[in-house]
Amino acid sequence: MAPLSPWSITVIRHRARILSLFLLSQLAVQAMGFAAGIVIVRSLSASDYALYTIAGSMLGFLTGLADSGTSNALLALGGKCWESATRLGNLIRAAVQLRWRLLGYGALAALAPYVWLALRADATLNQVVLLITLVLLSSIAQLYYTIHTVVLKLHSRIAALQGLEFFGGSLRFVLLLFASYTFLGIIVALSINFAAGAIQAITARRWSADFIAASTVAHDGERSQIMALVRSQIPNALFFALYSQATVLAIAVFGRVREIAEVGALGRLAVIFNLFGAILSMIMLPRFARARTRRALLKQYTEVMSAFGVMAFGLSSAALIFPKELVWVLGEKYANLDELIGVLVATSLISIFVGLVWHLNAAQGWVRGAWQTIPCVLAGQIIAAFAFDLASVRGVLLFGSVPLLAALIVLWRLTKAGISAAADQTA
C-alpha cells in the first residue's frame, strides 16, 4: 500500500484534529489560570492585593533570572542524547546545579529591594517574612518543574504535560474558590499557589525518572556545555527579568498602595491578550522555523504579521466596545478602571508584537547581536521616565511597554539580514 501524501485529506484532517485538541487543552489550562487569578483579585482587599502583586513580581524576577536560558540550553543539548538515560541524567543534574546557583544570586539581589517595597506597601514584618519564604519556596518548585518538563518534552509526553498543567491549575482554582468563601487572605493565596506548584514539580520529577538513569552525576563536560550556551544569554536574561517587572516596580516605588493593586488587577485582564499571542506563536512559529528559502520566509513572515493585525484589530474593537464588561470581571473595587482599558489594550499589544518579532527571529537563529536591544530599550526607558507620570496607573503601563518599541530597531535589522542571507530556492 502506497504511503499517504502529506497533503492528503486524511493526513490534513488528522493533523487538524491533533492541533484542535492541543489548542483546546491549552485554552483550558490558560482559562484555569485566568479564573484563579480573578478569584484572588475579587477576594483580596486592595491593600492585600498590592502585596500579592509585589510578591508576584519577585517570583517573576527570580524564575526569570534562575532560568537565564538554562531550559533552552537543556533542550538543545538533550535533543542530541535524549535516548541515553545516563547522559540525559547527567545533563539534568548539571542544569539543576546551575539553576540553584542562579536562583541564589537572584535571591540575594532581590531580597533587600522587595522587602523594602513590601514594607512601603504597609506590610507587617511577620507578613514580609512569610511572603518572602513562600516566594522562595515557589521559586524552588518552579525550578524543578521546568527542568524536568524538558525531559518529558524530549520524549514527546506533551499530552501528559498538558494534563499535569490542567490538574495543577484546576487544583489551584478549586482551593482558591473554596478559600474565598471562608478565609482567603494573601498568605493563604500564596500558600495555595506554592502547594499546586510543588505537586506539579514532584509529579514531573517522578515521571521524568522513567527516562533518566537513577545514579547520575554532573560532569564538568555537561556543566561547561550548558554554561557555554547560557553565558551568551545571561545579559539579556538579567535585563529582561528586571524589565518584565518594570511596571510593578515603578508603581511600587512612585505610587500608592491603591495604584499597585490596580496595576496588578489590570495585569489579570492582560492575560486575555497574552493568551492570543501565545496561540499565534504556537500555530505559526513551527511553520516559520521550517522555512528555508527567501520566498518561503517572506511568505510566512507576511502571514504572521497579517494574522497579528487581524487579531489586534478584533481584540481592540471588542475591548473598546465593552470596557465596563471587562472591568466587571475584576469586581466593584476596580470599577473605575474602565477608562484605562484602551491603554491596557495598546500596551499589551505592543508587548505581544515585540515578543512575536523576537520569537520569529529566534526560530531561525537570527539572534547574533541581539544584545543591542538592551541599550535601545534602556534609552527608550529613560525618555519614557520623563515623559510619563510614574505615580499613575496609566503612566506605568506606558512606561512598561512603549520603550520595547526601540528593540524593533535591532530586531528588524536582524530579520532583514536573515531573510537576505537565505537561499533563493531549495538546494
ABEGO torsion letter per residue (X at the ends): XBBBBAABAAAAAAAAAAAAAAAAAAAAAAAAAAAAAAAAAAABBAAAAAAAAAAAAAAAAAAAAAAGGAAAAAAAAAAAAAABAAAAAAAAAAAAAAAAAAAAAAAAAAAAAAAAAAAAAGBBAAAAAAAAAAAAAAAAAAAAAAAAAAAAAAAGAAAAAAAAAAAAAAAAAAAAAAAAAAABBAAAAAAAAAAAAAAAAAAAAAAAAAABBABBBBBAAAAAAAAAAAAAAAAAAAAAAAAAAAAAAAAAAABBAAAAAAAAAAAAAAAAAAAAAAAAAAAAAAAAAABABAAAAAAAAAAAAAAAAAAAAAAAAAAAABAAAAAAAAEAAAAAAAAAAAAAAAAAAAAAAAAAAAAAAAAAGBABGAAAAAAAAAAAAAAAAAABBAABAAAAAAAAAAAAAAAAAAAAAAAAAAAAABBABBX
